[in-house]
Amino acid sequence: MKRLAICILAMLALFGCVHYDEEMWLHRDGSGKAKIRIVHRSQYENPEEILRKASLPGITLLSYKIQRQGQDVIYDISFKFKSVEAFNNVNDQLGSADFWGKITLNKEPGRRISFKRRIALGSQDEEDELESFFSKNQAEHAIWNYKLHSPWKIVSTNASPENTDIKNKTLSWSYDTAEMWNKDEYMTAEFRKSFPWFVIVIAVIGLLLILSLIFWLFRIGKHSHLLDRIKHHAGLWDQ
């Protein structure tokens, strides 16, 4: 019964032609923003689900627009998220068309940041005959597109070379759902943080100020009577 329910959800999601386009801007602290377009073949619009997800902790809805083109409903959504965890928590769907997936962002030695995002389609059971039937008889295959703007330098990635923009720190991935059944797909990248020159400059300026102060106090003690006056007054107070 559970298998049948999963397959029905998969059929509704994919025969409904869910095309997914996402562009994400990731910030250094793990926060960011995203623009999403979902094209779904459906008889009705569902703004309630957008507003429900927008009320989740760490999520701020910036704008959304729903329009219909023939049998398709098009959702354009823009939102901010306070952390990767908040972004991941938006994914509470029960269907097997997991185009949202899950992101992990880890700090590595040498100022490196590892990025991984898992998406999936199907039940991960390669011998599932119902899902195999659905995938082979799907009239139109949905495409899932992802674009990531990184705040760090790109070191390596599994994105194709033509979809890797080193200069602008941008990566893109595209997936045809016809090739995704019963397996996980991973978007991976490794970034390097820039050397903290600003912190070093501030530290050097602070050190120079301290050395200047010490030098100034030394000159006062050697070439003026200010310290003698201070000692004299201190002696009067002691008496």
C-alpha positions as a printed NumPy array, in Angstrom:
array([[  0.   ,   0.   ,   0.   ],
       [  2.858,   2.345,   0.856],
       [  4.572,   1.555,  -2.463],
       [  1.373,   2.285,  -4.37 ],
       [  0.979,   5.623,  -2.592],
       [  4.549,   6.637,  -3.453],
       [  4.063,   5.707,  -7.091],
       [  0.809,   7.65 ,  -7.293],
       [  2.59 ,  10.709,  -5.9  ],
       [  5.384,  10.257,  -8.431],
       [  2.883,   9.919, -11.264],
       [  1.025,  13.073, -10.21 ],
       [  4.247,  15.029,  -9.839],
       [  5.926,  13.984, -13.061],
       [  3.01 ,  13.5  , -15.393],
       [  2.043,  16.935, -14.101],
       [  5.277,  18.143, -15.749],
       [  7.065,  19.887, -12.909],
       [  9.739,  22.047, -14.49 ],
       [ 11.976,  23.61 , -11.852],
       [ 14.357,  26.566, -12.261],
       [ 16.274,  27.988,  -9.326],
       [ 18.874,  30.724,  -8.949],
       [ 20.54 ,  31.044,  -5.55 ],
       [ 22.861,  33.675,  -4.109],
       [ 24.797,  32.282,  -1.157],
       [ 26.415,  34.598,   1.392],
       [ 29.544,  34.021,   3.473],
       [ 27.59 ,  33.392,   6.685],
       [ 25.388,  30.7  ,   5.101],
       [ 22.407,  32.981,   4.545],
       [ 21.222,  33.923,   1.081],
       [ 18.351,  34.447,  -1.288],
       [ 16.761,  32.451,  -4.081],
       [ 14.516,  32.947,  -7.082],
       [ 12.454,  29.96 ,  -8.145],
       [ 10.185,  29.231, -11.101],
       [  7.995,  26.131, -11.045],
       [  5.913,  25.16 , -14.064],
       [  3.299,  22.616, -13.038],
       [  0.554,  21.086, -15.145],
       [ -2.444,  21.402, -12.855],
       [ -6.096,  22.396, -12.796],
       [ -5.747,  24.732,  -9.825],
       [ -3.361,  27.228,  -8.221],
       [ -1.959,  26.746,  -4.733],
       [ -0.884,  30.062,  -3.128],
       [ -1.646,  28.642,   0.336],
       [  1.34 ,  26.3  ,   0.129],
       [  3.66 ,  29.198,  -0.744],
       [  2.451,  31.244,   2.211],
       [  2.731,  28.248,   4.53 ],
       [  6.363,  27.643,   3.609],
       [  7.086,  31.386,   3.839],
       [  6.009,  31.316,   7.498],
       [  8.734,  28.801,   8.413],
       [ 11.516,  30.032,  10.765],
       [ 14.385,  31.72 ,   8.953],
       [ 12.432,  32.228,   5.71 ],
       [ 11.339,  35.658,   4.437],
       [  9.123,  35.813,   1.366],
       [ 10.142,  38.72 ,  -0.882],
       [  7.597,  38.255,  -3.665],
       [  5.546,  35.681,  -5.505],
       [  3.465,  35.581,  -8.658],
       [  1.128,  32.912,  -9.973],
       [ -0.03 ,  32.832, -13.576],
       [ -1.588,  30.309, -15.912],
       [ -0.569,  29.431, -19.464],
       [ -2.945,  26.888, -20.913],
       [ -2.834,  23.78 , -18.742],
       [  0.269,  24.96 , -16.867],
       [  0.427,  26.937, -13.642],
       [  3.611,  29.026, -13.304],
       [  4.922,  29.993,  -9.88 ],
       [  7.592,  32.719,  -9.6  ],
       [  8.883,  32.979,  -6.034],
       [ 11.629,  35.053,  -4.434],
       [ 12.695,  34.675,  -0.805],
       [ 15.566,  35.074,   1.663],
       [ 16.86 ,  32.474,   4.117],
       [ 18.914,  33.029,   7.284],
       [ 20.854,  29.776,   7.048],
       [ 21.286,  26.63 ,   4.983],
       [ 19.347,  24.777,   7.692],
       [ 16.39 ,  27.134,   7.226],
       [ 16.545,  26.562,   3.458],
       [ 16.571,  22.782,   3.943],
       [ 13.576,  22.939,   6.308],
       [ 11.383,  24.235,   3.49 ],
       [ 11.567,  20.748,   1.986],
       [  8.783,  18.874,   3.763],
       [  7.157,  17.336,   0.695],
       [  6.073,  13.696,   0.695],
       [  6.391,  13.067,  -3.015],
       [  9.298,  11.296,  -4.654],
       [ 10.044,  14.191,  -7.02 ],
       [ 12.533,  15.811,  -4.65 ],
       [ 13.78 ,  18.751,  -6.718],
       [ 14.44 ,  20.786,  -3.538],
       [ 16.721,  18.233,  -1.963],
       [ 19.148,  19.014,   0.837],
       [ 22.248,  21.22 ,   1.023],
       [ 25.287,  20.637,   3.214],
       [ 27.935,  23.322,   3.647],
       [ 31.054,  22.403,   5.63 ],
       [ 34.243,  24.193,   6.623],
       [ 37.415,  22.328,   5.67 ],
       [ 41.116,  22.907,   6.502],
       [ 42.954,  25.492,   4.451],
       [ 40.117,  28.052,   4.299],
       [ 38.092,  25.649,   2.14 ],
       [ 34.319,  25.247,   1.989],
       [ 32.678,  22.084,   0.66 ],
       [ 29.216,  22.316,  -0.902],
       [ 26.949,  19.373,  -1.623],
       [ 23.297,  19.232,  -2.635],
       [ 21.346,  16.028,  -3.055],
       [ 18.221,  15.764,  -5.191],
       [ 16.314,  12.589,  -5.997],
       [ 13.566,  11.088,  -8.098],
       [ 11.712,   7.879,  -7.321],
       [ 11.916,   5.464,  -4.422],
       [ 15.604,   4.497,  -4.938],
       [ 14.385,   0.953,  -5.758],
       [ 15.753,  -0.028,  -9.164],
       [ 13.401,  -3.033,  -9.396],
       [ 10.205,  -1.068,  -8.936],
       [  8.077,  -2.059, -11.938],
       [  5.4  ,   0.607, -11.446],
       [  7.906,   3.462, -11.383],
       [  9.696,   1.952, -14.377],
       [  6.416,   1.894, -16.261],
       [  5.667,   5.518, -15.365],
       [  9.132,   6.733, -16.375],
       [  9.098,   4.917, -19.746],
       [  5.625,   6.142, -20.67 ],
       [  6.087,   9.74 , -19.584],
       [  5.065,  11.9  , -22.555],
       [  7.15 ,  14.937, -21.579],
       [ 10.21 ,  14.917, -19.335],
       [ 10.618,  17.749, -16.877],
       [ 13.915,  19.629, -16.614],
       [ 15.366,  20.806, -13.317],
       [ 17.854,  23.706, -13.535],
       [ 20.006,  25.115, -10.743],
       [ 22.3  ,  28.148, -10.659],
       [ 24.506,  29.023,  -7.701],
       [ 26.298,  32.332,  -7.048],
       [ 29.141,  31.68 ,  -4.614],
       [ 30.851,  34.26 ,  -2.376],
       [ 34.086,  32.24 ,  -2.56 ],
       [ 36.585,  31.222,  -5.205],
       [ 35.69 ,  28.   ,  -7.041],
       [ 38.361,  25.314,  -6.59 ],
       [ 36.598,  22.261,  -8.055],
       [ 33.091,  21.119,  -9.003],
       [ 31.178,  18.383, -10.79 ],
       [ 29.384,  21.02 , -12.883],
       [ 30.366,  20.854, -16.548],
       [ 33.131,  23.243, -17.716],
       [ 30.699,  25.247, -19.848],
       [ 28.521,  25.759, -16.747],
       [ 31.42 ,  26.854, -14.535],
       [ 32.16 ,  30.578, -14.457],
       [ 35.334,  30.961, -12.381],
       [ 35.527,  34.731, -12.821],
       [ 31.986,  35.426, -11.627],
       [ 31.959,  32.528,  -9.107],
       [ 28.855,  30.985, -10.675],
       [ 27.905,  27.337, -11.188],
       [ 24.988,  25.745, -13.063],
       [ 23.534,  22.253, -13.218],
       [ 20.708,  20.86 , -15.368],
       [ 18.922,  17.51 , -15.009],
       [ 16.548,  15.682, -17.318],
       [ 14.138,  13.731, -15.12 ],
       [ 14.073,  10.929, -17.694],
       [ 17.567,   9.99 , -16.498],
       [ 17.004,  10.439, -12.768],
       [ 14.659,   7.653, -11.784],
       [ 15.564,   5.552,  -8.719],
       [ 18.777,   7.324,  -7.863],
       [ 20.243,  10.334,  -6.106],
       [ 21.95 ,  13.147,  -7.985],
       [ 24.563,  15.33 ,  -6.304],
       [ 25.705,  18.864,  -7.024],
       [ 29.156,  19.289,  -5.516],
       [ 31.733,  22.049,  -5.343],
       [ 34.723,  23.071,  -3.29 ],
       [ 35.438,  26.718,  -2.602],
       [ 38.286,  28.617,  -0.978],
       [ 37.849,  31.67 ,   1.189],
       [ 39.951,  34.66 ,   0.204],
       [ 42.913,  35.479,   2.422],
       [ 41.771,  37.849,   5.233],
       [ 43.875,  40.806,   4.112],
       [ 41.434,  43.273,   5.657],
       [ 41.911,  41.758,   9.126],
       [ 45.697,  41.843,   8.693],
       [ 45.609,  45.503,   7.585],
       [ 43.494,  46.431,  10.625],
       [ 45.911,  44.549,  12.891],
       [ 48.93 ,  46.316,  11.361],
       [ 47.251,  49.724,  11.739],
       [ 46.45 ,  48.917,  15.37 ],
       [ 50.038,  47.852,  16.027],
       [ 51.374,  51.043,  14.439],
       [ 49.08 ,  53.14 ,  16.608],
       [ 50.271,  51.35 ,  19.734],
       [ 53.93 ,  51.808,  18.743],
       [ 53.279,  55.499,  18.012],
       [ 51.704,  55.948,  21.431],
       [ 54.651,  54.268,  23.145],
       [ 57.108,  56.4  ,  21.146],
       [ 55.143,  59.569,  22.018],
       [ 55.147,  58.721,  25.735],
       [ 58.876,  58.046,  25.565],
       [ 59.541,  61.435,  23.964],
       [ 57.408,  63.169,  26.593],
       [ 59.383,  61.48 ,  29.363],
       [ 62.697,  62.459,  27.807],
       [ 62.124,  65.985,  26.52 ],
       [ 59.509,  67.54 ,  28.805],
       [ 58.696,  68.008,  32.444],
       [ 55.186,  66.641,  32.107],
       [ 55.98 ,  63.377,  33.885],
       [ 57.78 ,  65.275,  36.665],
       [ 54.708,  67.402,  37.159],
       [ 52.524,  64.315,  37.254],
       [ 54.82 ,  62.745,  39.873],
       [ 54.898,  65.997,  41.868],
       [ 51.113,  66.214,  41.984],
       [ 50.892,  62.532,  42.839],
       [ 53.274,  63.165,  45.778],
       [ 51.149,  66.048,  47.031],
       [ 48.08 ,  63.828,  46.98 ],
       [ 49.96 ,  61.14 ,  48.924],
       [ 50.832,  63.667,  51.647]])
